[in-house]
Each structure stands twice: as structure tokens, then as C-alpha cells.
Amino acid sequence: MSRRAPKLHRIPASRTLRTFSPSSTSNTKTSSKTLGTKALELYRRKIKQAIDNRLQRLEDKEREVINAIRDMPDYEGLNNDGDDFVDPGRILNGTEAIDISHAGGEFQELMEQDLSPRKRREDRRARKHRILQRNEGFRLQSASMVDAYLEWTESLGISGRAIAVPLTPEEVKGTGTYPLRVVDTYEISDVHVPLLHPGGIPASLVLRGIVPAAPYSPRIGFTIRVLELYRMTHLHCPHLAIQPFVKSLCGLDGSPLPSNLANQFSIAYDQYLSMREEVELRVQAALLRDSPMWRLKHACPACTYKLEGEEQLVFDMLVTMDGNDSLKRILRRKAGGVDEDGEEEVGASKELKDDRDIGGDYYLSRERVDRWAKGRVQEMLSDHDNEEDEGSNPCEGRWKNMANELTARMWGIFDETGIFLALCRHGFVLVVADMVQSGELAKYPLAVVEALLEAFGVRIGGGYDIGCRFKTTLDQSPLGPLARKKLYKALVGSFHGHAHNRLCQLSHLARYVEGLGLEDLEGCERFFSKSNALAASTRYASTFHRKQKINEYMQHSDKMDTYPALSVAGTFLVNNYKQAIAIVKGQPALEKQMVDQNIANAGIFKQWLEEERSYLAGLQREPLQETLEMEYYQKLVNLEASRKSFEKASTWSMLTPETFGARDYTQSRETARRHALENMEKDLTVVQELEKRLKITTRWSSTGDDWARAAEMVAKRRYQRCLDTLEALVVSRMFELSKMNLSQTGYKLRKHIAAALKTRSQAVRTALDNYNAAAAAFSPPRAILSWDVVVEYAFLADFDLLADTREDVRERPWAKPAARLVMDEHFKIQRAHEEIDRLNIELRRFITYMKDEEAFLKTRQDAILESDPRIAHQIWMQRRRLLLVNEQHRRRISKLGKLNGFTGCLIPGTCIETVMTTAASTTGSTNMEVDEPTAAVTRLSDSGDSEDSEDSEEEIEDSEQEKALAERVHSILQITGDI
């Protein structure tokens, strides 16, 4: 908004000029003097000369500050509230004119009006207008604030977290200052901040380590170190919100909590995160890593940093994806009206549209996801559901995660209803998409797979809890041809896989998938167990702040949790290698068990899987002929029953002297006879229709062979349905028991689950009684199950083996419990060998990455040190943090190389990417010569030596007591079917 032009008044050639001078008393001394034309001109020149002399005495920094303030954009909050503003100084130097009467006093009145307090003009702007203006104000000054932030971090050396060093009196002399209330960790104080940056007040504040809460005339600011303290604390403990943190700051200072301090902190925190994101963009541009999808293509060094001469794996990359509805966000709406039917209508959204960008490239845009939301996918799903050939997907009709109608009403109060996430097998976040007013629709995994195929190319294995059903969706979608061309394979995680039927497990269960190793594809569940803590702070947040929190959490998780966990914190690579070696050591025991079970060679296990697959595939559907015959048999039974009812209703009743005079039932009996006749005719019509379809010329009789055969098939169907009911209840019980054992399950939830289990156990007993009754009526009778046997069942496969009603398969080799344990142990050892092969490749990739990355950062730091020392300092800080973690990685991997059974190579290789390889070759070997970080690394290494020696002794020690314990655990696992 532009300032209003002041009214100009002409000054006559000769007038009386009345001046005034304020005194210490309440009165104002005035004097009058009449000046002619020449005297007035001399007076003007004198005033102008005095102003010029004062300006010449200013230093360069003072002139820059004045020019910056003069060039600030128009802002309504800075404009004078008066409509007819006249600057007395411009009148005194002759720049502006004013009418002066013969009586005089006009200039005195003007000064009194200027000095007297005036009533503020009413601010008619809405809150959203002020927010938008504030955001725009920060945006206009963002570049200068980021420059000041870079200069501040460079001046503070290594940490970049302290407050600015106090200035000397000589440095402050001659500079303007700005009064501000500053909130620090232990103190809230009023200070005068020198205006040293030409970018204006906010940039000058940031230069002193303070982030303002307003873009133009801030009254309060927060030190960067207190903002960084909250950022790190919140990321490590997402339950901590801004309000309790600000209360803590006031408590440390001993002052009461102002009503708007939390809101001011949130504004400053947003700007701080924005500055950090802009710095990261500049650093990535300096590192030549600002191309689209660069982060995604290099998300995980163990997965993506491919070397020359590597062995080709079955899967180039293993990923896992899943949806989670914990991070929902409530959509604020206006009050809705009432429709014609009297039902309340949903009101329109009343939220402010926030166009600010959170930065980063983790999120898939809504537009990209919605490309897969058009009716073509749902039509393909519904069309495929009607197809008769479902042999390739036995679980297709079993899982309904993609059905949105069942939960459509629930999403009415939410806008974002959760997130859909994709991780690599090591836990690095690849992409994420918001689920918007819907459940887990097919468009989310389709959009994720599209992004993964674009970034990583061929041979991707994607784990998903309903991967079997998603495989059908993917094949029938427009993305199907590309997925098949690039050999994408849909898989099912180990945990969810045991909830699928046995036929699905034979194709998708992790234990039976060649090339998968020991990967369980359940990384999303582990990520969600931690990220669910964000739910409290995102449920009522704005769209921008929700995405900001999630994005910050994912960045922090990748840098501070997942990367160190590769071998230091969670020891992914190291522990997986040790686990695989331990499993492989069971090979002699497996061979002994094979001899005991008369198994000639390991090749027969694959043959057993194929036999089981063929057998179970034959049980998927009853033959149409058998179905019609059972239906015909049932209708004949119904017809016989209706005929008997009609005959009973058609019997005559004799009137005797004893019944004479009693109630007459003739009318009711005629009605019953008519109804029985209608039922018999209806059943007869159905029977005749089925006889036409089955081409039966002679109706079956109860003494015929066809009748007996159909009766037996109906009994089998009853047996199967009782078995299915028992299976579903026992599986639910197993999942609830496993939930009770989780360490994060609260006391109340455990008590609730226990109460539900008590009820569920009674339901299982009832289902067991029904099953045993059906099994006893079966011909020949099936095995009777006891309660103790049922509660020990651990896998659905144990139930699937009972599903055979045409022949008893329990005598087949692959159906015997002992033989099945041997078969599962064989495949577990095979997967362990595959895991070792994959880990050998990933370890060498990681070792090479650490060497090349450290050298590359040193090269880029030296290259831009002269041209942009501030960005070079940021690269140095990034390299320092990397060195601290990599030293720990090298120490743990070096220990792994000495482990008995290790077969990998720890010599760095050559990356196939020429850019980083060339940069690394220019520096020769890894340069660890950094002053302070090296000392820190040495301290960390020294402090861990004693722990390492203890770990080594524990690893070498192999007492008889530990062996006995391992054998007992192994026996228990065999009994429960876990191995």
C-alpha cells in the first residue's frame, strides 16, 4: 500500500515565521520573527547545509542502514495512521510549503499535533490478511536473512549454535541500534541490537543470532540456539509441542507466560526452518546435487552406490511400502446447514490457504498421486473380480484394504487421513504421499511404484502387506507393462504373510522367495512405531505445519538415526551378517535331520512346494458340476420336506361328538394347506430348472447312488466351513497375544486385550465343538482336535492341510510335521546364504561410499573456499559430522571382518558414477585432516575401545551353558513352528 502524498501549501514571499523550543517545564517557549524573501532563502540554505554536514559525518554502515530502511517495501503496519501527514523537518529545510496566516501559530499547532498522542486507526484487516502479509514480508527478506545466517554460522566456528560474540564499543560506535526483547534458553531480556546488516532489521537480528517474530517491526526475537534446542528435542521426542516448551523457558526465567509467546515462537521457528532449508539448497547446488530426484536416486549408500564388477543379484533393490492412518489431520469447517431430508450438511472449509513450500523432495504431489485415482483403476479392479481365473492370486478376494466405501463416513472430518510411505530395506525414506480423505486406495502404491521405477530402474522387489492383491492391480493398470518390463516383483512382508492363506504364502512368503535373503520387508511397521508419536502435534495443525513436521522428522530420521544405524547404533549390516552366519552354522544339523527323514537331497524340497501348490490350487474352487449337483440335492431335500408339509396340511379331520361345538379350524387349515402347496410348487420349479441345467432325465431318489454322492459332498462343505471359522478365530487370537507382548503396549490396552481374549477363547471353544461335530459326521471321520492342540497352532498352513476333503493328504511326505520343519529349515538356510551374498556387496558399497564421500566433500570445500567461504564452511560442517559417524562405522566393520564365517571384501571399490569417482581420484586417498573434528573422533574412538574389547570377549566366549540355552530355544521354536 503506497503512502498518501502530503498536502502542499505555498509560503508567501514575506511572512512572519513563528518558532518554538520545548523546555523542561510543561510550557513551550515561542518567539516570532518576520523574514523577508532573501532572509527566508538564506534560512533554507542554512538548514540544508546543516543536514548535509550531518550526513557526511555518518559512516558507511550507517548510510547503508538508512538506505535499507528507506528502500523497505511499503507495509501498512509501518504507514502513518494520519491521512494528512506533514513532516516538520521537510518544512524547516524548505522542501515542503505551509500556509502561514498574519495571526501566525500554524506551525506550532502542526508540531503539537505531531507530538501529541493520536488515536490509532482501526485495523479492519482479517487475521488471514495479516498472516499472508507477514509471510510475504518474510519472503521478501528471506535472501538477506539467509545471508546473515550463513555469516553468523561462519563467525561462530564449529558448532554454529552459540550466540554472537559481544561487540566492542568501537564496533558499536556510530551504528544505529534496535530495541528488542530476546528469549534465550535461561533468560528473557531487553537488549539493543546493532543494525549492522544492509538487508534491514531482520537480517541484522539474524546476524547477531536472533530470529525475529515479525518481518518489519519485531518486538520480540528468539535466539537461534533456543530454536535449535527445540528442533532437536522435538525430533527426538515428537510428543513435545511448542506450548510446553515455551512454558519451560518462562519457568527457567522465572517470568509468567505471555498469552501470545507460543504463537510468536511458532512464527520464529517457521522462519528458522525456512532459513535452514534455503541453506541446504545452496549447499546442494554447490555440491552439484541439485538435479531433480538426486536425493531419491542416492537415498541409501548400501542400496544405490553400485560398484564396478559386482555380482548380479536377483533383486537390485528391496523396498517396503505401507499406509498409516495415525497422522490424520482434522479439517476445520464452517457450520453446515440442513438439507431437504433434515440431515446436517458438511460445511465448507474455513482454513487459510498457505502457499508456503516445506522444501525437500520426499513428498509426492497430490496431482501426481491423483493421476492414478481416475475411474480406470477401480473399473479394472471390479472387472478382474468377475473373472473366473483367480489361480494367480488366491488372496484377491480376501483383503479389502483398497475398498473405500466402508470407511467413507469416517473421513468426513479429516482432510489428510494418513501417509503412504516407501522405505528401502535399511530404513531410508524414499517417498511419501498424503492419503487425502480416503483409506488405503490403489492410487497411492501405484504412484509410489511409478516413482521407484523412474528412479531405480530394473529388478525392484516391493514388499506390501497386501502385495498379492496389489500385484493384480499393478498388472491390470497402465503401469503394468512398464513394471513387467523392468521386472518389478510384488512381495508380502513376513509378519503379514502369515495372515495370508497357504497358497499365497507359497508364492509370496519371504521364506520361499528366492533372492530375498533374511529381509522381512516390515520396515514400515518399525518406522510407524516411532513416527506415531507425531500424531498429537499434527492432528490439529495446518496443512503446512503438518507436512513441515513430517518432512523434518523424515530428514532427521535419515541423517541421525538410519545412517548411524547401518553399523553403529542399530548395527543393521553387522547384526544381519552375524545372524546369517549363525543360521548357516545349522547346515550340519539339517543334513542329519534329512537322513533321519529319508530325504535324499535338498532338491526335493522345491518339488514338495510345487506339489503342495498344485494340490491347494485344486481346492480353491469347487467344480461347477459339483456345485450344481449339491444345489440340486439340497433343492430335492427341500422339495421332499415341502411335499411332506403339504401332505400333512391336506389330511382330513373327523368331527366326533367329543369335538362337536369346539373351535372351527377349517379356515386356518385351508390357509396352511395353500401355503404348503405354494412352497412345494416353488421348490418344484427350482428343481426342474436345475434338472435342465444338469441335463438330468430321471429325478434322483433317496436310495440312488447320485443322491448319496451329493449328500457326502454337502457334508464335506459343512466340514470345510466349520474349519474356516475355527481358523479365523485362532489366527485372531494369535495376533492379539503377540500384541500383548509388545513393550510399547500400555497397561490399559493389555487389560482390554486380555478381556477380549477371554471372550474370544469361548468363541474358539464353540467353533472347536462345531468342527469336531462336523469331523465326526464326516465319512470317513476326520481327526478330532483338542483345545490344547488348537492353541499351539502357529501358522495357517496347519489348518490348510486339514482342508482336503477328497483324500487324506496327511500321509504325503510334505504334509508330515517333521518333514515340514526340515523343509522350512532348508529354505531358512538358503535365505541366509543369500543374505550373506547381499551383505558382502552392500558392505563394500558402504565402505567405498564413506571414502568417496569424505574426499568429495573436501574437494568441493576447497573448490569454493575462495569464491564463497560461507558455503564452504557449511560443507566443512557437514563433512565433520560425517567423519564422526564414519569412524564408528569403520571400527565396527573392521571387527566384523575378523569374525569367523565372514566372506566379504573390505577393500573399497570403484563407483560406476563418474562424477563422484573423478572427484575422489583428484584427492587420492581419504583425507581425515580436520583440526577439531579429528580430535573429537579420536576421543570417541578411545572411549569405545574398552567396550569393543568386552564385546570381542563376549563374542569369542562360547560356554556350554549358552549352547544348552540355544538348544532349548531351538526346540521351543520348532514346536511352535517359528523356524
Long-range contacts (C-beta under 8 A, 24 or more apart in sequence): 1-74, 1-75, 1-76, 1-79, 2-74, 3-74, 3-79, 3-80, 3-85, 4-83, 4-84, 4-85, 6-84, 6-85, 6-86, 6-87, 6-96, 7-84, 7-86, 8-96, 8-97, 9-96, 9-97, 9-98, 9-99, 10-97, 10-99, 11-40, 11-97, 11-98, 11-99, 11-100, 12-100, 13-37, 13-40, 14-40, 15-100, 16-100, 16-102, 16-104, 17-100, 17-107, 18-100, 18-104, 18-105, 18-107, 18-108, 19-107, 20-107, 20-108, 20-111, 28-108, 30-108, 32-104, 43-94, 44-93, 44-94, 47-92, 47-93, 47-94, 48-93, 48-94, 51-93, 58-174, 59-174, 59-175, 61-174, 61-175, 61-196, 62-174, 62-175, 62-176, 64-198, 65-175, 65-176, 65-195, 65-198, 65-204, 67-198, 68-198, 68-199, 68-200, 69-200, 69-201, 72-200, 72-216, 73-137, 73-140, 75-133, 75-137, 75-216, 76-125, 76-133, 77-133, 77-216, 77-217, 78-216, 78-217, 81-118, 81-120, 81-121, 82-118, 86-110, 88-114, 128-352, 131-352, 132-352, 134-214, 134-215, 134-267, 135-354, 135-356, 137-214, 137-215, 137-216, 138-202, 138-215, 138-271, 138-274, 140-215, 141-199, 141-200, 141-202, 141-203, 141-215, 142-274, 142-275, 142-278, 143-199, 144-197, 144-198, 144-199, 144-200, 144-202, 144-203, 145-199, 145-202, 145-203, 145-206, 145-271, 145-275, 146-275, 146-278, 146-279, 146-282, 147-197, 147-199, 147-203, 147-870, 148-197, 148-199, 148-203, 148-204, 148-206, 148-207, 149-206, 149-224, 149-275, 149-279, 150-279, 150-282, 150-870, 150-871, 150-873, 150-874, 151-207, 151-870, 152-206, 152-207, 152-208, 152-209, 152-224, 153-870, 153-873, 153-874, 153-877, 154-869, 154-870, 154-873, 156-209, 158-877, 158-880, 158-932, 158-933, 160-877, 161-224, 161-225, 161-228, 162-209, 162-225, 163-208, 163-209, 163-223, 163-224, 163-225, 164-207, 164-208, 164-209, 167-194, 178-204, 178-205, 180-205, 180-210, 180-212, 180-218, 180-219, 180-220, 180-221, 181-219, 181-220, 181-221, 182-210, 182-220, 182-221, 182-222, 182-223, 183-220, 183-221, 183-222, 183-223, 183-226, 183-249, 183-261, 183-265, 184-222, 184-223, 184-225, 184-226, 185-223, 185-225, 185-226, 185-229, 185-249, 185-252, 186-252, 186-253, 187-253, 188-249, 188-250, 188-253, 188-255, 206-275, 211-268, 211-269, 211-271, 211-272, 211-275, 212-268, 212-271, 213-264, 213-265, 213-267, 213-268, 214-267, 220-261, 220-264, 221-268, 222-264, 222-265, 222-268, 222-269, 224-272, 227-268, 227-269, 227-272, 228-272, 230-265, 230-269, 231-269, 231-272, 231-273, 231-552, 234-537, 235-552, 235-553, 235-556, 235-560, 237-533, 238-531, 238-533, 238-534, 238-536, 238-537, 238-549, 238-553, 239-533, 239-536, 239-537, 241-536, 241-537, 242-266, 242-269, 270-356, 270-545, 270-548, 273-548, 273-552, 274-356, 274-359, 277-358, 277-359, 277-360, 278-359, 279-874, 280-359, 281-359, 282-871, 282-874, 283-871, 283-874, 283-875, 283-878, 286-860, 286-864, 286-868, 286-871, 286-875, 287-856, 287-857, 287-860, 287-875, 288-860, 288-915, 292-361, 293-361, 293-454, 293-455, 295-360, 295-361, 296-361, 296-430, 296-431, 296-451, 296-455, 297-455, 297-456, 299-424, 299-428, 299-429, 299-430, 299-558, 300-424, 300-426, 300-428, 301-566, 301-845, 301-846, 301-849, 301-850, 301-853, 302-426, 302-566, 302-573, 302-842, 302-843, 302-845, 302-846, 302-849, 303-424, 303-425, 303-426, 303-428, 303-842, 304-456, 305-845, 305-846, 305-848, 305-849, 305-911, 306-845, 306-911, 306-912, 307-841, 307-844, 307-845, 307-848, 307-909, 307-910, 307-911, 307-912, 308-909, 308-910, 308-911, 308-912, 309-909, 310-841, 310-909, 311-837, 311-841, 313-459, 313-515, 313-837, 313-838, 313-841, 314-459, 314-461, 314-514, 314-515, 314-516, 314-834, 315-459, 315-460, 315-461, 315-489, 315-515, 315-516, 316-456, 316-457, 316-458, 316-459, 316-460, 317-424, 317-425, 317-456, 317-459, 317-460, 317-461, 318-424, 318-425, 318-460, 318-461, 318-463, 318-516, 318-519, 318-521, 319-422, 319-423, 319-424, 319-425, 319-430, 319-452, 319-460, 319-461, 319-462, 319-463, 320-422, 320-423, 320-425, 320-462, 320-463, 320-464, 320-493, 320-521, 320-522, 320-523, 320-524, 321-420, 321-421, 321-422, 321-423, 321-445, 321-448, 321-462, 321-463, 321-464, 321-524, 322-420, 322-421, 322-464, 322-465, 322-524, 322-525, 322-528, 323-401, 323-418, 323-419, 323-420, 323-421, 323-435, 323-439, 323-440, 323-444, 324-418, 324-419, 324-420, 324-421, 324-524, 324-528, 324-531, 324-532, 325-417, 325-418, 325-435, 325-439, 326-418, 326-528, 326-531, 326-532, 326-534, 326-535, 327-416, 327-418, 327-419, 327-531, 327-532, 327-534, 327-535, 327-538, 327-546, 327-550, 328-414, 328-416, 328-417, 328-418, 328-535, 328-538, 328-539, 329-414, 329-415, 329-416, 329-538, 329-539, 329-540, 329-541, 329-543, 329-546, 330-413, 330-414, 330-415, 330-539, 330-540, 331-413, 331-414, 331-415, 346-412, 349-415, 351-542, 351-543, 352-542, 354-542, 354-543, 354-544, 356-544, 358-544, 358-547, 358-548, 358-551, 359-551, 360-551, 360-555, 362-429, 362-431, 362-432, 362-551, 362-554, 362-555, 363-431, 363-432, 363-433, 363-434, 363-547, 363-551, 364-431, 364-432, 364-433, 364-447, 364-448, 364-451, 366-434, 366-436, 368-447, 368-450, 368-451, 369-433, 369-434, 369-443, 369-444, 369-447, 370-443, 371-443, 371-447, 372-442, 372-443, 372-446, 372-447, 372-450, 372-477, 372-479, 373-441, 373-443, 376-477, 376-478, 377-442, 377-443, 377-446, 377-473, 377-477, 378-442, 380-473, 380-476, 380-477, 381-442, 381-472, 381-473, 381-476, 383-476, 384-472, 384-476, 390-620, 390-621, 391-617, 391-620, 392-472, 393-468, 393-469, 393-471, 393-472, 393-504, 394-468, 394-501, 394-503, 394-504, 394-616, 394-617, 394-620, 395-466, 395-468, 395-469, 395-500, 395-501, 395-504, 396-468, 396-469, 396-472, 398-469, 398-500, 398-501, 399-466, 399-468, 399-469, 401-439, 401-440, 401-465, 401-466, 401-469, 402-439, 402-440, 402-441, 402-442, 402-466, 402-469, 402-473, 403-439, 404-438, 404-439, 404-441, 406-439, 407-439, 411-437, 411-438, 411-439, 415-543, 416-543, 416-546, 419-550, 420-444, 420-445, 420-448, 421-524, 421-527, 421-528, 422-448, 422-451, 422-452, 423-523, 423-524, 423-527, 424-523, 425-519, 425-521, 425-523, 426-562, 426-565, 426-566, 426-572, 427-523, 427-526, 427-527, 427-557, 427-561, 427-562, 427-565, 427-572, 428-558, 428-562, 428-563, 429-527, 429-554, 429-557, 429-558, 430-455, 432-550, 432-554, 434-547, 442-470, 442-473, 442-477, 445-470, 445-473, 445-474, 446-473, 446-474, 446-477, 446-479, 449-474, 449-479, 449-483, 449-488, 450-479, 453-479, 453-482, 453-483, 453-486, 453-488, 457-486, 458-486, 458-487, 459-486, 459-487, 460-486, 460-487, 460-488, 460-489, 461-489, 461-491, 461-513, 461-515, 461-516, 462-488, 462-489, 462-490, 462-491, 463-491, 463-492, 463-493, 463-519, 463-521, 463-522, 464-490, 464-491, 464-492, 464-493, 465-492, 465-493, 465-496, 466-492, 466-496, 467-491, 467-492, 467-493, 467-508, 468-492, 468-500, 468-504, 468-507, 468-508, 491-516, 491-521, 492-521, 493-520, 493-521, 493-522, 493-525, 494-520, 494-521, 494-522, 495-520, 495-522, 495-525, 496-522, 498-795, 498-796, 499-731, 499-735, 499-796, 500-796, 501-796, 501-800, 502-612, 502-616, 502-796, 502-797, 502-800, 503-613, 503-616, 503-617, 503-620, 503-800, 505-796, 505-797, 506-609, 506-612, 506-613, 506-616, 507-613, 510-831, 511-824, 511-827, 511-828, 511-831, 512-609, 512-827, 514-830, 514-834, 515-834, 516-831, 516-834, 517-580, 517-831, 517-832, 517-834, 517-835, 517-837, 517-838, 518-576, 518-579, 518-580, 518-583, 518-831, 518-832, 518-834, 518-835, 519-835, 527-557, 529-744, 530-557, 531-557, 563-885, 564-885, 564-888, 566-846, 566-889, 567-846, 567-888, 567-889, 567-892, 567-893, 567-896, 568-885, 568-888, 568-889, 568-892, 571-892, 573-839, 573-842, 573-843, 573-846, 573-893, 573-896, 574-892, 574-893, 574-895, 574-896, 576-835, 576-839, 577-835, 577-836, 577-839, 577-843, 577-896, 577-899, 577-902, 578-896, 578-899, 579-832, 579-835, 580-832, 580-833, 580-835, 580-836, 580-839, 581-832, 581-836, 581-899, 581-900, 581-901, 581-902, 583-828, 583-829, 583-832, 584-829, 584-832, 584-833, 584-836, 584-901, 585-901, 586-825, 586-829, 587-829, 590-822, 590-825, 590-826, 590-829, 593-821, 593-822, 593-825, 594-822, 597-818, 597-819, 597-822, 599-819, 599-822, 602-826, 605-823, 605-826, 605-827, 608-813, 608-814, 608-819, 608-823, 609-814, 609-823, 611-812, 611-814, 612-814, 612-815, 615-804, 615-809, 616-800, 616-803, 619-803, 619-804, 622-717, 625-694, 626-713, 628-690, 628-693, 628-694, 629-694, 629-706, 629-709, 629-710, 629-713, 630-710, 630-713, 630-714, 630-717, 631-690, 632-687, 632-690, 632-691, 632-694, 632-696, 632-700, 632-710, 633-700, 633-707, 633-710, 633-711, 633-713, 633-714, 634-714, 635-683, 635-686, 635-687, 635-690, 636-687, 636-699, 636-700, 636-707, 638-683, 638-686, 639-680, 639-683, 639-684, 639-687, 640-702, 642-676, 642-679, 642-680, 642-682, 642-683, 643-680, 645-676, 645-679, 645-680, 646-673, 646-676, 646-677, 646-679, 646-680, 648-676, 649-673, 649-675, 649-676, 650-676, 712-779, 715-774, 715-777, 715-778, 715-779, 716-778, 716-805, 716-806, 718-774, 718-777, 719-771, 719-774, 719-775, 719-777, 719-778, 719-782, 719-805, 720-803, 720-805, 722-767, 722-770, 722-771, 722-773, 722-774, 722-775, 723-771, 723-774, 723-799, 723-802, 723-803, 725-767, 725-770, 725-771, 726-764, 726-767, 726-768, 726-770, 726-771, 726-785, 726-790, 726-799, 727-796, 727-799, 729-760, 729-763, 729-764, 729-767, 730-764, 730-790, 730-791, 730-793, 730-799, 731-796, 732-760, 733-757, 733-760, 733-761, 733-764, 733-791, 734-794, 736-760, 764-790, 778-805, 792-975, 792-976, 794-976, 794-977, 794-978, 795-977, 798-977, 821-974, 821-977, 821-979, 824-979, 825-979, 828-979, 836-903, 836-904, 839-904, 840-903, 840-904, 840-905, 843-893, 843-896, 843-904, 843-906, 844-904, 844-905, 844-906, 844-907, 844-908, 844-909, 845-909, 846-889, 846-893, 847-890, 847-893, 847-906, 847-907, 847-908, 848-908, 848-909, 848-910, 848-911, 849-911, 850-882, 850-886, 850-889, 850-890, 850-926, 851-908, 851-920, 851-925, 851-926, 852-908, 852-911, 852-916, 852-917, 852-919, 852-920, 853-882, 853-916, 854-879, 854-882, 854-883, 854-886, 854-926, 854-927, 854-928, 855-919, 855-920, 855-923, 855-924, 855-925, 855-926, 855-927, 856-916, 856-919, 856-920, 857-882, 858-923, 858-927, 859-919, 859-920, 859-922, 859-923, 860-919, 876-930, 879-930, 879-933, 880-930, 880-932, 880-933, 883-928, 883-930, 883-933, 883-934, 883-937, 884-933, 884-936, 884-937, 884-940, 887-937, 887-940, 887-941, 888-940, 888-941, 888-944, 891-941, 891-944, 891-948, 895-948, 895-951, 895-952, 899-955
